[in-house]
Amino acid sequence: MSLPVTEQMGTRELTVRGVLLGGLITLLFTAANTYMGLKVGLTFATSIPAAVISMAVLHMFKNHSIQENNIVQTVASAAGTLSAIVFVLPGLIMVGWWNHFPYWTTLAICAIGGILGVMYSIPLRRALVTGSDLPYPEGVAAAEVLKVGDTTEGAQANKVGIRVIIMGSIASALYLVGTYLGVVKGEIRKNFRVGNTSTYIGAGLSMALMGVGHLVGLTVGIAMLVGVVISYGFVLPWQMYGKPIDMIDGVFAHQVRFVGAGTMAIAAVWTLLKILGPIIRGIKEALVSHRKQRAGQTVDLTERDLPMSVVLLAVIASLIPIGLLLWDFLRDTAVHGGISGLILVTIVFILLVGLLVASICGYMAGLIGASNSPVSGVGILVVILTALIIRATHHATGVEESKVLVAYTLFTAAIIFGMATISNDNLQDLKTGQLVGATPWKQQVALIIGVIFGSAIIPPVLSLMHQAFGFQGAPGADPKTALAAPQAGLMSSLAQGVFGGNLEWNLIGLGVLIGIGAIIVDELLGHFTDRMHLSPLAVGMGMYLPIMTSVAIPIGALLGVGYDKWAQRAGGDVEGKKRTGVLLATGLIVGEAIMGVIYAGVVVATGNGSVLDVIGDSSYGNYAEYVGLIVIALMTWGAYSRVKKMAVARENASTSQ
């Protein structure tokens, strides 16, 4: 319930120290999310760990408030979420258009898309936050963390929480260092033939992936496993029939993943159809509230958004930088004639489709949480639509012109994707703010600041990753060390397929049929029970992500379920114990990601991609994956056992005070 207006007057909320602290936390989580997005195609919500760190720091100052802590996590989570732009931008490297990430252009793409995402989600707040019964699991959880942390007992819990994050970070970072040394492997895999076809099984040996699984939960984990079974048990063997086994990776990348893309695309369309009504209603309510304020009527602080006049002005003002970016991209290229018309169509497309994807992503965040919300599915749909619109507007007359338009498609889609990522996070944060009595317009300003922070940090991290490792499929990339960047690779292939006329629509169509089947099953489950669901988007993710990712995440989900059941059995402050588990999972992700960024810096500085490898090509390498399996099992067991003890000790200390 929101706090009364009288209780909020004079409360510290949007402060300089809060913004600066949010900016510092942003450095950590944006770098971590950028690395994870490039390595395994997943990012994680940073609201809860940012809130814990904020409360532990601001507790040392006088006059701190729960609303000020909320602003800190809002800034940090906005920037961390914007890093999902890496699902598209590396595609410009992969298609050979860019050979590096130009800083100011990359910053502008992130900033313009992100700010428009904030603007578009403002009228959606009334439809999808205050005027709906969407659960917003992570927004509610973050609010509970803030409420508990605002108490004396909460201050002790925050100190324990930071120790848990640090412990998890050290554990996952140490295992990753072991993979760089060659002592252990980062994955375990086995290719095998079945009759006249072949497939493979495997799993990533990554504590970060298990942390992701803990956060996304069992429902998403099971749906991803369903996708794994479909891809590796049926689609891959079908596509590999009669082919040599050494083609298996190429067949998966260029054929099987398109089936998963079709599943995710139809799931995104289904989501949009379900939320059109609430979107329209929310826009109407926002306009009514604005008219009341202009007429002099009193509106509660917790209902005051940035005025619609500011929103409309920002959207209109964005036309200029968007137009300049698009013109700068196309000038001096092989595209001749009709450039002005192409740019005009593209601008209109960006503004209209941006509103749709903001709505879809905001709804999905409210339904299943920002971590679970697969914006990748929306990105796939956006790339296909963008490519079709651009092709219809300006028909390519040669190979070089087609290459330009493929890159132009990815460039355009990146701006739209920035809107998607921020709206995915924005509404989650606004839900948290609603529950702790925050002022919406101040949060919206904080979100814009977070976008600017993230936009400044993402380009150098991307450049570092490119220089150190490269991206799979990009010209000159080493397939052994290159980062997978799976979404960027898939979206590049989709754009090239549309303009090359060789996009395998039959495979996408098969994915659509599978997605329709998943939608029907999910709707039936929802009709008969509230406890079981089959997320069509998660099924699609399980189909198109590499099996190393798709299997490790459900394992982490099982660990999370086991930990939560322990918390239930232990009794006492059950929710506090569960939150401690969430912080461990966050630490596992952050530690590996930050170590990956540090290692990238070492590689760039030395010019040696195997600078730490002490094993080399020795015979030990044949056993390293089995050693890794044992080591990671022991380390994970040790981390969870230690956290259980810390959670109990924290509760006992709070009780005795």
N, C-alpha and C positions, 0 to 999 in steps of 0.2 A: 504493500500500500504506500502511496506517495506521502511525503511529509507535508503538513499544512504549510501554507505560505508564511505564516507568522514565525514558524520554526526555522525557515530558511533565510530570512532576512539577516544579512550580516555574516552569513556562513561563507568561509573561504572555499572557493570552488575553482574558477579558472585563474590560477596564479602563475607567476613567472617561474617559481621554483618547481611547481608541478609540471609545467611544460618542459623545462630543462631536464628534469628527472625522466620524464617520458621520452625525451630525445635520446638520453644516454641508454636507456633500456632498449630503445629502437635499434641502436647500433648492434646490440647482441642478437636480438630476435630476427631482425631483417636479414642479417648475414646467415644465420642458421636456416631460416626458411628458404632463402635463395639456394643454398647448397642442397637442402633436402629436395627441393623442387626439381633441381637439375639431376640429382642422382637417382631418385626413385619416383619422381612425378607426384609427390604428395607434400603438402604443407600442413602446419598444425596451428591451432588457435592459441594465441599468446595472452589472452585476457587474464586468466587465473594466475599464471606465474608472474605476470607484470604487476597484478594487484598485490600479490604477496611481497614482492620486492619493494614496491612502493610503500606499503604499510610499514615494513621494517625500517625503511629509511626515514619516512616522514614522522614516524613515532618519536624520533630524536628531536623534532622541532615542536615549538609551541603552536597552539591554535590550528593544528591540522584537523581535517574533517574527512568524513567518509566520502563526501562529494569531491573533495580535492583528490583523494586517492582514485576515485572513479575517473577523473580527468586524466590522471597519469596512465592508467591502463587503457584508456580510450586512445590516447596519442600513440602508445606503444603498439597496441593491437592493430591500429589502422595501418601503420607502417609495415608491420610484420605480414599482414594480410596482402598488402599491395605487391609483395614479392612474388605472388602467384603469376605475375606478368611474365615470369620466366617460362611459363607454359607455352608462350607464343614467340617472344622476341628471338630466342636462339635459332628459330626457323630461318631468319634472315642470314645467319651464318651458314646454316645447313644447305640452303639453296645457292650459296656462293655469291649472294648480293653484297653482304658486308664481310669484311675480313677482320673487323673489330667492332666494338660497341662505342660509337661516337657519344661522348659524355652528354653534351647539351641536348642532342636530339633524343637520346634515351631518357634523359631526365624529363624533357617536355612531354614525351609520350606518357610516361608514368603520371606526371603531375596533372595534365589535362584530363586524362581518363579518370584518375582518382578523384579529382575535384568534381567532375561531372557526376561521378558515382555518388558522392555526398549529396549533391544538389538533387539528384533524381530520387534519392531515398528519403528526402525530407517529407514530401507529401505522402509517401508510402507508410510513414510511421503510424499515422492514424488508422490506416487500413490493416496493417500487419502487426502492429505492436499493441496499441491501446484498444483497437476495435476488433481484435480477434482472440481466439483461444489457442493460438499456436503456442507450443510449450517452451520454445527457446531454451533448450536444456543448458547450453553453455552460458547464456546470458543470466539465467536464474542462478546457476552455480556460482558465477562470478559475483553476483549480488550477495549471495549467502557468505562467500568468503570475505567480502568487504564488511558485512554486518558483524560477523564474528570477530574479524580483525580489529574492529573499532572498540572492542572491550579489553579489559586488562588481561583476561585469559587469552584473548586473541593475539596480544602482543607476543606472548610466549610461543603461541602456535606459529606465528610468523617467523620467529627465529629458528624454530625447528624446521619449518618449511624451507627456508633458505639452505639449511644444512642438508636437507634431503635432496634439493635440486643440485647442490654442489657434489654430493656423493654420487648421484646418478650420472652426472656429467663426467666425473672422473672415471667411473667404470666404463662407460661407453667410449670415451676418448682413448683409454688404455687399450681396449680391444681393437679399435681402429688403428692405433699405432702398431699393434701386433700384425695387422694385415699389411701395413706398409713395410714392416721388417721382413715379411714373408714367413713369419713363425706360424701364423694361422691364416686361413682363407676367409674371404668375405662372403663366400657362397659355397653351397654343395649341390652338385648336379650330376645327373646320369641320363645320357641318351640311350635309347634302346629301340630295337625293331620289333614290330608285331606283324608277322606275315610279310606282306609286300608293302608295308608302310612303316612309319616310325613316329615317335613322339619323345618327350623327355619329362622328367620330374626333377624337382630341386627346391631349394629354399635359400633365402638370403640369411647369412650369419651376421646379423646386425642387431645390436641392442636398441638402436634408434627405431628400427622398424617395429620391434616389439613394443616400444613405447607408443608408437603411433597406433598400434592395435589396441593397446590398453585404453587409449583416449576415444577411439571411434566406437568401441563396444562390440558385443557379440553379434548383434543383428546385422551390422554392416560386414563384420568378418565372415559370417555364414553366407551372406549374399555374394561376397567376393569369391568364396570357395565354390559356390555354384557356378560362377563365371569361369573359374579355373577348370572345373570338370568339363564344362561345355567346350572351352577352347582347346584344352590339351587332351581331353578324352574323345572328342568327336571332330571338331573343325580342323585342328592341326593334322590328325591322322588322315582325314579325308583329302586335305590339300597336299599331303606328302605321299599319297598313293603312287607307287611306281617311281619315286624320285630318290636319289642317293641321300643318305643321312646327313652329309655335310652341307646340304641346302636348307637344313631345318631352321636355322636362325633367320635366313632371308625370307623363307616362306612365312614364318610367324610375323616378321616385321612388315612385309609388303602385302600380305593377304589376310591372315587371321585377325590382325588388329583392326582391319576395316570392318569386320563383322562386329567387333566390340564397339567401334565408332557408331555404327548404325543403331545398336542397342541404346547407347547413351543419348544419341540425338533424339530418338522417339520418346525416351523418358523425359528429356527436357521439354519437348513439345507438350507432352501430357501434363507436366507441371504447370506450364503456362495456361493451358485451357482451364485448369482448376482454379486459377487465382485471378482471372480477368475481372470478375465481379468485385471482389474486395479492393482491387487496385483502383478501379473507377470510383468506388465509394470513398476511399481514402482521399483521393484528390479533391473531390467535392467538399469533404469535411475540412480539409486544410484551407481551402478558399473561404469557407464560411468563417473559420476562426480568424483569418486575416482581416476580413471585413469587420468583425466584431471589435478587434483591436483598433482599427482605424476609426471606428465610430465612437471610441472612448470607453467601451465596455471593459470591465476587469476580467482578465484571463489568468488563471492560476499559473504560477511560475513553471510548474511541471508540465504545462501544456503550451509553452511559448517556444515555437520553432523560429528559425530564421524566416523573416517575412517572405511571402511568395514573390513579392516584387524583387527581392534580392536574388531569389532562386532564378526567376525568369531573366533578370539582368545578367547573371553569371552564365546561364546557358547561351544567351544571345552573344555575350562578349566572347565566349569560347569559339565562336565561328571564325573569328579572325586568326587566332593561332593555329587552329585546325587547318584552315585553308592555306596558311603559310607553310605549315609542315608538309602538307600534301603537294603543294606546288614545288617546294624545294626538293621533294623526293623525285618528282617526275621530270624536272627540268634537266636538260642535257642528257636525256635518255633516248632509247630507240622508239618511244611512243611519240607518234607525230599526229597532229591534227586532233581537234576535239578535246584538248586537255581541259579547257575551262568547263565544258559540259561534264566531263568525267569527274572533276573535282567537286562541282556543284552537287551531282548525284551522290557522290561519296559522303559529303557533309550531311546532307539530308538523311542518308542511310544511317550514319553514325548516331545522329541525334534520336531518330525514331527507334532503331534497333537497340540503342543503348538503354532507353527507357524500358523496353521489354525485358532485356537481360537483367537489368537492375531489379525488376519485379520478380523474375524467376528466382534469382539468387537470394534475394531477401526472404522470399517465401521458404526456400529450401533451408536457409539458416534457421528460420523460426521452427521448421518442422523437425529437423534432425541435427541442428547445430552447425556452426561454421566449419569445424574440422571435418565433419561428415559430408558437408554440402559439396558435391563434386562439380565445381565450376568447369571442370574439364569437359563435361558433357555439353555445357552451354557453349564453351569455346569451339568445340567441334561443329556444332550447329552454326555458329557465327561465321566460321571460316568457309563452310560450304555455301551459305547464303551470300556472303561477301563476294566470293569467287564468281558465283552465278550472276549476281547483279553487275559486277564489273565487266564480266565477259559479255553480257547482254548490252551494256552501255558502250563498250569500246571493243570491237572484235579485233583480235590480234591478227596481223598480216604476215608474221614470220616468227622464226624461233627466238630471235633476240627480243622482239616485242612481247612475246609470250613470257619470257623470263622476267621482263620488267613488271608485267602485270601480276605474275605470281608473287613477286616480292612486294608489290603494292598492296596486294590482298592481305598478306601477313602484317604489313605495316598498319593498314586500316584496322584489321582485326585486333591488333595489340591495343589500340586506343579504346575500342569497345570493351576489350577484356579487362582493362583497368577499371572501367565502370562496374563490371560484374564483380570483381574481387572486392571492391570497397563497399558496394551495397550489401554484399554477403556478410561483411563484418559490421557495417554501420548499424543495421537494425538490431543485431545482437547486442551491441553496446548500448543502444538506446533503450533496449529492454532492461538491461542492467541499471541504467540511469533511472528509468521509471520506478524500479523497485527500491532504489535508495534515495529517492527524492531529488534527483538532479534536474537542472534546467536544460531542456533539450537544445536551445540555441547555443548554449555554452559548449555542450558536447559536440555539436556540429562544427563549431569553430575549432575545437580540439582535433576533430577528425581531419579537417583541412590542414591543420598544422602537422598532424601525423603523416598525411599524404606527402607534404613537402619534405619532411625529414626522410621518409622512405625513398622518395624520388631522387634525393641527393646521394643516398647510400647504395642503391641497387646497381647503378651503372659500373662503379669501380669493382664491386663484388663479381658482377657478371664478367667483366674484363679479366679479372684475376682467374676465375674458373676457366675461361676460354684459353688464356695463355698457358695455364698449368696443365690442363687435361684435354681441352677440346671437347667437341660434341660428336657423338656417333652419327655417321652419315655425312658429316661435313667434309669438304675437300681437305685432304692432308691429315685428317684426324687418325690417331692410332687406335684401332678398335679394342686393344687390350686395356688401355688406360682412359679412353674417352668417357665422359659422362653420358648416361643414356638419354637424358632430356626427352623422355618418351612422348609427352604430349606435343612438344615442339616438332619432333620428328614426324608424328602422325599428321599434325596439321599442315606441315610442309608438303607431305605426300598428297593430302587431300587437295590442296591448292594446285599442285602440279598436275594432278589427275584431271581436275576440271578443265584447265587450259590446254592440257595435252590431249584431251579427248579419250584418255585411256583409264579413267577412273572406273574401277570395277563396281558399278552400281549394283550388280547382282549380289556381291558380298555385303554391301551396305544394306541392301534389301533383306538379305537373310538376317542380318543383325536387327533390323526393324521388326521382323516377324518374331524373333526371340524376345525382343523388348516388349512387344505386345503381349506375348505369353507371360512374361514376368509381371507386367502390369495387371493382367487378369488374375494371376495367382495372388499378387499383393492385395488387390481389391477384395478378393474372396476371403483372404486371411483377415483383413481389416473388418469385414462384415461379420465374421463369426467369432473373432477374438481380438482383444487389444494387446495381447502379449507377443504375438508373432507377426512378423512382416518380412517381405522379401523386396528390398529396395531395388527397383529396376536399374537405377543409376549405378549402384554398387555392383550389381551383376555385370553391367557393362565394363566397369573398372576392372573387375576380376578377369574379364575376357581379354582386355587389351594391354594391361600392365604385364611386364615380364613375370614369370612364375616365381622368380626369386623374391619379388615384392609381394605378390598376391598370396603367397603361402605364409610368409613371416608375419604378416599383419594379423591374420586370424589366430596364429599362435599367441601373439601379444594380447589379442582380445580374450583368449581363454585364460591367460595369466591374470588379466584384469578382473575377470569374473571370479576366479579363484580367490584373488585378494579381497574383493568385495564380500564374498561369502565368509571369509575369515573375519572381516570387520563386523558382519552381522552376528556371527557366533561369539565374538569377543564382547559384544555389548558395549555399554557405556556410550561415549560420544561416537556413534557409528559413522555419522556424516563427516566428522573430523578425521576419523581414520581413513575414510574413502578419499577425502581431499588430499591426505598425505600420499596416498597411492598415485593420485593424479599428478602430484608434484614430482614424484619419482619418475613417472613416465615422461614428463616434460624434461627432466634432467637428462634422461637417457637420449632424448632427441637432440637437445641443445649441445651436450658434450661432444657427440660424434660430429655434428654439423660444424661447430666452432673449430674442432681439431682438423676437419677437412679443409676449412678456410685457411687455417694456419699452415697446413701442409702445402696447400696451393701456393702460398707466399714463398715457402722454402723452395718449391720446385721452380717457380719463376726466377727467384734470386740466384739459384745454382744452375739453372738450365738443364737439370737432370731429373727426368721423370721417375727414376728409381733410386733416388738419392739415399733412401733409408734401407733399401733391400739388401739384407745381409745373407740371405739364403741363395738367391740367384736361381740358377738352373740345376741345383744339386738334387739328388734323388729324394731328399727329405720333402721336396715340394709335393710328391705323390701322396704323402700322408698328412699334409698340412690341413686339408679340409676336415679330416676326421679329428685331428687334434683341436681344430677350431670348434667343432661341434661339441666336444667335451668341455673345452674351456668356457665357451659362451653359456653352456648350460649351468656350469658351476658358478660363474660370475652372476648370472641372472638370479639363480637361487639364493646366492649370498646377498645380493642387493635387496631382494624382496624380504628376506628373513631379517636383515638389519633394519629395514624400514618399519616392519611390524613392531620390533622392539622400541624403535624411536617413537612411533605413534602411541604406544602404551605408556612409555616414560613421560611423553608430553602431557598426556591426559592425567597421569598421576600427579605430575607437578602442578598442573592447573587446579586440580581438586584440592591439593594440600594448601594452596594459597588462601 
